[in-house]
């Protein structure tokens, strides 16, 4: 099996490997990638750093902000409706028998000097009734600041399970440079010398695209998707309550999917550089590629909502077009001479 130094040097014209050697190379790369992942997870678990808890807090923040905004908006709507109802409500008056009123009042305040009930027998007292609709529906200014935006847990092991899952994903993100290096090194093991040049050149771009996809999903896609789902609850008249495990699974898997999907133009460019596909192939198969991207987006997104699927499919289609543009224009300095 070739060493790391051999894989990325100009000393060999071609690496000839049998099927068994390819399997051995894959085994070694997997072990090294898992070792790097283990180191990343250990770093996440270090108590002074407390990365796992910080990541969970950061990932809960979009959900809590969305719930707070949702309920505050709902309370504001109810208050506006109550104020409008109060404005159009006519004055209501009640008539009470004077005799009964004096008898009841005498029991409540015996020290008062009240007329003889017999003297007012048969007479009616007229009282105006004033009420506030907002009081009747329980909406007050104070209630708008008493919103419970906590994520709920329905099982004794649910919280610790999701915590370890978040730590695993966080460790993967920390170890992603090493993991991506092992992936590209495995690819480089069976390539020509000039093809290994592309591996070294594309490795930092691959890592940058992965991190860019993760950040885009976390800062834009997740809040937008959550806002859509909460609005759908409003449309159905259902009060939303987010479960910790479901939200954290959604908020950890989807960014990873975005990070991997953002490798599309780089993989396209790499396949063109090593002579597998041409720009005409990508252009001719555009409709099929869009269909495959749409299906992949529907399968890969952890949620069943159309928004997250669409927000993954659209960037992938744009990245596919970007790959075609990059291939058509060429990359300066990316074509070393074949030996």
Secondary structure, 3 states (H helix, E strand, C coil): CCCHHHHCCCCCCECCCCHHHHHHHHHHHHHHHHHHHHHHHHHHHCCCCCHHHHHHHHHHHHHHHHHHHHHHHHHHHHHHHHHHHHHHCCCEEEEEEHHHHHHHHHHHCCCCCCCCHHHHCCCEEEEEECCCHHHHCCCCCHHHHCCCCCCECCCCCHHHHHHHHHHHHHHHHHCHHHHHHHHHHHHHCCCEHHHHHHHHHHHHHHHHHHHHHHHHHHHHHHHHHHHHHHHHHHHHCCCCCCEHHHHHHHHHHHHHHHHHHCCHHHHHHHHHHCCCCCHHHHHHCHHHHHHHHHHHHHHHCCCCCHHHHHHHHHHHHHHHHHHHHHHHHCCCCCCCCCC
